[in-house]
Amino acid sequence: MLVAAPDPIHQGFQNPPNDARLRMYWRIFGPAMERSEIDYQLDVVKKAGLGGLVAYFMYPFALDDPAEGIVNQRFGSPEFLETFGYAARRAKQLGLRLGINGGTGWPYGGPSVSVEDSAKKLVEVIVTPGGQLPVLGPLDRLIGAFADGKLIKLSRPPSGKELHLFVEKPTMRQVKRSALGGEGLEVDPWNTAALERWLAANVDPMLKATDRTLDTLGCDSLEVYDANWAADLPDEFKRRCSYDLIPNLDAAYHDTTAKGNAVRFDYWRTLTELFEERFTIPLGAYCDKNKISLEMEAYGTPPSPMTSARAIQVPTGEHYEWRGFAVQKYVASAANMAGRNIIGSEAWTWAGLPKEIQKITGKYPAVWGGEWGFSDERHDTDNVKYRPRLLDQIREQHRAGRIVVLTYHQASPTVGEPCDFKGGVQIEITEADWEAILTEGTPLNRVWSTEVDRLATALQTLQAEHIPVIFRPYHEMNGEWFWWGGQPGRFKALWSMIYDRFVNRFNLDNLLWAWNCDKPHEGVEAYFPGHNAVDLVGADIYPVAGANEVYPQEWYDRMLKLAAGKPLALSEMSKVPSPVLLEKQHYTWFMGWDNMMVRANTPEQLKKTFGHPKVISDRTHQP
C-alpha cells in the first residue's frame, strides 16, 4: 500500500512558528491598564493562536471612575511604565511577541516636542495693493517677497502692486488620537536632532521598562499634514539642484508652464531625499542599535522615496486591494528592490453593519453607501487615502448586485482637502468666498475644480466598467451646517457647476444625480436646481426631540410634489419606516447612516420592516 508523503508546507501551516503567526494591534485606550485585564487579554491572544501584539496607546474611552475600575494612567508616567513593563513580562512568559507603534496616536509627537522641534510649513500671504503687511509671529520667518513674479525687498515694496509673501511657520498640528499625557505637537520630519530627542523622551523609557524585550517599533503612515518646509531647504535645494529656490518660489506656486513644473518637481524631490536622510535612515539606525525591527509605513505626507525600504527592517503597508494602484503593492515592490523578504500589512475587513442587519433580520441590505472622503484625521473612514479601497468596495458591491450610493462631502475650497469635518466641511464661508468659488478662473474656483476633477476621474474608471452609481453631492443644503448650505441661489449655481462639469466635460453617463435635502420644511423648494439636473429626490430625516412622528405626512407630500414623478427616497435615516408608514409613503430606497439603524431600532422593528413585502433586500449574498 502506497501512502503519500506528508506535505511539509501543509504541515507548516498546522503549527507555524511564532514569528510567522498573525499579530494584531493592541489598542490600549486611556491608557487604562490593570494587571488582571492584561492577563486575561494576553491569555485570549495566546489561545487564539496569534503570534503577538503591537501596543498602540490611544485616547481615553472614559473618564476616571475608580468605582468602576477605570483609571487612566498618563502616558510616560512611572505607573504607566511599570504597568506596561508587567505586560511585556507576561507576553514573554506566554511566548508572545510584543512591539509598540511609536509613542501615542500618530504621527510621532507629543508633549516633549517644542515648537522649535515641531513640523514647519511654507505659506503664501497675498497682500492687495495698498494693503497692510501682515504681522509675523515670534517663530515666523519671511522667506521671500514678490511683485509681478519677481523677488523684491520688502523694505521698499513697489506701490500699487499685489505682493506675494512666503512665510515659514510652525504647522502647530497636534498628534492625532493621542493618549492621556501624549498630547502635543508633531515632530519635524526633516530634523534629525528633533527626532532623536523625541525617541529619547518617548521610546527609550518603554524599552527600559520592558527590559528590552520589545521586538518592533512601528511608524504609522506619514500624516504630517501641512508640513512642506525644512529650515535649511533653500541651501539643500541649491546644493542638489544647482539653482536657487527662493527667487523661484512664486513660480513654484503660480507658474503653470514647464518652468513652474520643474521647480515644483525639484522642490518635492529635495524634500523627499531629505526625509529619507534625516528621518527614515536615522530611525532605522536607532532600531538597529536597540536590536528591534522598524516596521514603517513609509508613504504619505511628507513624501518618502521607495529607496527608504533599505533602512526599514520590515516595510509595511495597509489594506489588501489587488486591483489598480494600492499602497500594499507599492510597499511590496519597494521591499523587493531593497532585498527585504518580509513585509507587513495593516489590514482589516469591512464587517460591521450589513452583518449586524443580517444577524437580526436574516437579510443583507440591497443598498450600499460609501463616502468619497475629505479627512486626514478626524474620521478614519472618511480619510482621503482610502479612496482606492473605496473604489474596490464599489466594484465588489456592484458584482454582488447591490445598488451603490456615493456621498460627496466636499472640503471647502477655502480650506482644501484633506481637512477636518468641523472647520473643513462644516464651515461658514463669506459672500466673497462664494462669489470666488462660482467664478471661473479664480484661485478658489481652481481649488474647487481640482477637488471635483479628482472625483470625476475616479468615476470615469467605474464608467469604463459599466458600474452605475447614485451620486449624492452637497446634501442637506437647506441646513446651515455645511459650507454649501443656507444659500438657495448660490447652491443652485454650485449644483449646476458640478453637474455641467461631470456631464459635459468628463462625459459621465453612469451617474444618477440624487438631490437630498434635510428635513423638508416649507421653503425647501428654493434649493431645487431643476428636473433637468436631478434624477432622484430624497430627504435626510432623523427623529426630532419632542416630535410626535419621525416622518410627517406633510413632509412626504411636499417631497412628492417636488419630485414630480421622479423616484423618492429616505436618503439618510436612523429610524426605519414602519410597515404602516410604508403603506402610506412610497420610497424607492432608504439608507441608514453608519450603524444608526441598529442603534435606533429594536430587533423586532428591524424584522418587521425588512420583512415587509415592499422592502427588497438581499437574502443570499454576503458583502
URWOSUL-V237885 format. One record per backbone hydrogen bond with DSSP energy under -1.0 kcal/mol. CO is the residue of the C=O (numbers start at 1). NH is the residue of the N-H. Records with the same first field share a line. If there is no record, write none. Layout:
CO=NH + NH
This chain:
7=11
8=12
9=13
10=14
11=15
17=20
18=21
22=51
24=54
26=56
28=58
29=32
30=180
31=73
34=38
35=39
36=40
37=41
38=42
39=43
40=44
41=45
42=46
43=47
44=48
45=50
46=49
51=97
52=24
53=99
54=26
55=101
56=28
57=105
58=30
65=68 + 70
66=69
70=65
74=77
77=81
78=82
79=83
80=84
81=85
82=86
83=87
84=88
85=89
86=90
87=91
88=92
89=93
90=94
91=96
92=95
97=53
98=215
99=55
100=102 + 218
106=176
108=187
110=113
115=118
117=188
119=171
120=228 + 229
121=169
123=167
125=165
127=163
128=131
137=140
141=168
144=166
145=152
146=164
147=150
150=147
153=156
163=127
164=146
165=125
166=143 + 144
167=123
168=141
169=121
173=186
176=106
179=182
180=75
184=175
185=110
186=119
188=191
191=195
192=196
193=197
194=198
195=199
196=200
197=201
198=202
199=203 + 204
203=207
204=208
205=209
206=210
207=212
208=211
210=213
215=293
216=100
217=295
219=297
222=301
223=225
224=227
230=233
232=236
233=237
234=238
235=239
236=240
237=241
238=242
245=248
246=249
248=252
249=253
250=254
251=255
257=261
258=262
259=263
260=264
261=265
262=266
263=267
264=268
265=269
266=270
267=271
268=272
269=273
270=274
271=275
272=276
273=277
274=278
275=279 + 280
276=281
279=283
280=284
281=285
282=286
283=287
284=288
285=289
286=290
287=292
288=291
293=217
294=314
295=219
296=298 + 316
297=299
299=222
301=224
305=308
306=309
307=310
308=311
315=344
317=346
326=330
327=331
328=332
329=333
330=334
331=335
332=336
333=337
334=338
335=340
336=339
344=317
346=319
349=351
352=356
353=357
354=358
355=359
356=360
357=361
358=362
364=618
366=403
368=405
370=407
374=419
375=384
379=382
380=383
382=374 + 375
383=386
384=387
386=390
387=391
388=392
389=393
390=394
391=395
392=396
393=397
394=398
395=399
396=400
397=402
398=401
403=368
404=470
405=370
406=472
407=372
408=410 + 474
412=415 + 416
421=425 + 426
424=412
425=427 + 483
426=423
430=434
431=435
432=436
433=437
434=438
439=442
442=446
443=447
444=448
445=449
446=450
447=451
448=452
449=453
450=454
451=455
452=456
453=457
454=458
455=459
456=460
457=461
458=462
459=463
460=464
462=467
463=466
469=512
470=406
471=514
472=408
476=479
477=486
482=485
487=491
488=492
489=493
490=494
491=495
492=496
493=497
494=498
495=499
496=500
497=501
498=502
499=503
500=504
501=506
502=508
510=469
512=471
513=535 + 536
515=538
516=476
517=540
519=521
521=524
523=526
524=527
525=528
530=533
536=515
537=569
538=517
539=572
544=547
552=556
553=557
554=558
555=559
556=560
557=561
558=562
559=563
560=564
563=566
567=537
568=588
569=539 + 571
570=591
572=541
573=593
578=582
581=584 + 585
589=570
591=573
593=596
595=599
596=600
602=606
603=607
604=608
605=609
606=610
607=611
609=612
612=615
618=364
